[in-house]
Amino acid sequence: MQIPSWLLTFCEYLEHTASLVVLVPLGLAFWKWPRLAPALRLMTVYLVFAELILLASSIVELYWPAWNNGIWHLFTLVQTLLFFRIYYLTLSSRNIRLLIQGLAAGFTVFALADSLYLEGLRQVNSYTHVLQSALLIGLALLYFEQLLNELHVTHLEQDPLFLVSTAVVLYFSGTVLLYVFVNKFSAPADYASHQVIYTLNAMVNLIQYVLFALAFWYAGRPLPSQSS
């Protein structure tokens, strides 16, 4: 793929910007920590973990580039399990919680099989990403349904988990096709193609981090209810 050098430079700057914007929700999370619900504290753990993986990936890319994808395979697995736990704490239905436990076990087995046998550690685990996206979007929609059934929140934009779930839907619906096609249409040495993919991912990340920041901003505040 032939891409102008100026566009590649812009892509790199945008990617670096997205990695810095995460400091906004992290700062708000640490500021609001005493007032955070357990699910939002797990969100904080997830953001810290994501930054540590990004740092580890940068180091591995310098010294052992062939194994860089393996770092992100680990990230995908842990990321999904953390979100499973967040929704386990958030969704009140006992049956759904049992379902989440089963999904966590099944997803772990599939992710390991994909990394070790199906696609291997040397390329993007696109099958795992597709399954991850479907499951997490499904859990986010279940939270939307729970809000609709309970009808105790009138200002949804101030409900932290509604904002988190919106970010989940936007991020995973926006990136799933990128991971599906990255192994099919770009060679491992095709820097330009991979840079475009990373840039599109960074753009969706920016939106996601803004929504996470809003979630932490509203955390601990009393939500306006129908009765008020």
N, C-alpha and C positions, 0 to 999 in steps of 0.2 A: 504494500500500500504506500503510495506516494503522498506525503502530507507536507505542506509548506513549513519551513523551519520556524516561522513566527508563530504558527498555530501550535506547534509542539512546545515552544517556550511558554505560550499562554497556558497550555494544558498542564505543564509542570508547575507553574505558579498557582493555578487553581487547585491542584492536588495538595500543594503545601498549605494553602489557605484553609482547605477543609480540615487538614490535620491540626491546625491551630484553633479553629472555631470550637473544637471539642472542649477547649479549656473553659468556655463560657458555661455550659451545663455542669461541668465538673466543679467549677468555682461556686456556682449556686448550690450544688449538692452538698459540698462541705460546709457552706454557710448555713444551710437549712438542716444539716444532719440530725440534730436532736428532735426535729419535728417531722422527720421523714418516716413514712410508713415502711414496713419491711420490704414491700415490693420495690419501692423507690430506692431503698438502700441497696438492693440487689442490682438495680439499674446503675447505681454509682460504681459498684464492683465491676459490672460489665464494661463501663466506660474506661475504668482504670486498666482492666485486662486488655481492652482493645488497643490502648496506647502502648502497653508493654509489648504486645505482639507486633505492633508497628515498629517499635524500636528493635526488637529481636529480628524482624524481617530485614531491616536495613543492615544489620550486622552480618546476617547470614548471606545477604545478597553480595556483600563485599568479598567474603572469604569462601563461602560454599554455595554459589548461586544455583547449583543444580538441585539443592534441597530447599530452596525458598518456598516452593509450593507446599512442601510438607508442613511448614509453619502455619500456613493458612488453612490447611486441612484440620489441624488441631484447633485453630480459631473457630472454624465453622461448627465443629462439634461442641465445643464449650459454649460458644455463643448461643446455640440452639438450646442446650440444656439449661442455661441461665434464664432464657426467656420462658422455657417450660416452667421453671420454678416460679418466675414472676407471675405467670398466669395461674399457676396452681394456688398461689396465695391470693389472687385477685378474684377468680371465679368461685362462686359460692356453692355451686351444685356438686354434691358428692359424687355423682356418676361421672361428671366431667373431670373431676379431680382424679378419679380412678383411671379414666381414659388417658389423661395426661401422663400418668405413671407408666401405662403400657406403651404409649407413644415414645416416651423417653427411652425405654429399653429397646424398642424396635428400631428407633432412629439410630441409636448408638451402634447396634449391630450392623445396620445397613451402611452407615458412614465408614466404619472400619473395613467392611467388605469392599466398599468402593475404593478406599484409599490403598488397600493392600492387594486387591485382585482385579477389580473391574477397570478402573482408570489408572491406578497406580499413584505413587507419591510425586512423580515427576511432572504431572500436568494438573490443571485445575479440576477439582472434583465437581464437575457440572451436574452429575446425577444427584449428588448429595444436596447441592444448592437448590435444585428444582424441588426436591422433597422438603427441604427446610422451608422454602418460600411458601409452599402449599400449606404446610402445617401451621406456621406462625401466622399467616394471613387468616387461616381458619380460626385460630384461637383469638385473634384480634376481633374477628367478626362475632365470635361468641360473647366477647365482652360488650360489644355494641348491643347485642341482643339482650344481655343482662341489664344494661342501662335502660333500654327501651321498656323492659318488663317491670323494672322497679319504679321508674318514672319519678325519682326523688331529686333529680338534678335538672334544672332548667337552663343553666348556663354551661353547656358542655365544654365550651372553650376554656373553662376554668377547672375542669376535672383532670387531674394529672394523668390518670391512667387512660383517659380518652385521648389525650394528646400523645401519649406513648404509643397507643394502639394505632392512631392515625399515622404516626411516623413509621410503624412497622408495616402497615399496608402499603404506604407510598414507597418505602425503601425496597421491600422485597418484590413488589409488583414491578418496580422500575428497573431492577437489576437482574431479575431471573433470566431474561433472554440473553443478557450479556454473557452470563456464565454458560448458557447452553451453547452459544455459538463460538466462544473463544477457542475451544479445542478443534472446532470443525473448519474454521475459516482463517485462522492465523497460525503461521508457523512459530515455533518456539523462539526463533531469532528475529521475528518481525517486530522490532521495537515500536514502530509507528502504530501498528494495530493495537498492540497491548497498551500503549500510552493513551489512545483514544478510549479504550475500555476503562482504564483507570480514571480517566477524566470524567466520563459519564457517571461512574461510580462516585466520584468526588462531588459532583453536582447534586446527586441525590442525597449524599451524606450531609451536605450543607443544610438542606431542608430538614433532614432528620435531626441534626443537632440543634437547629432553631426550635423545633417542636419539643425536644428533650429539655432545652433551657426553659421554655415556657412551663413545662410540667413541673420542674423543680421550683420555678418562681411561684407557682400557685400552691405548691405543697404546704400543708399545714394550715391553710386558710379555710375557714368555714365556707362550704359551698351554698350558694343561694338555692333554696328548695321551693317546691310548688307552694308550700304552706306560707312562705314568706312573700 
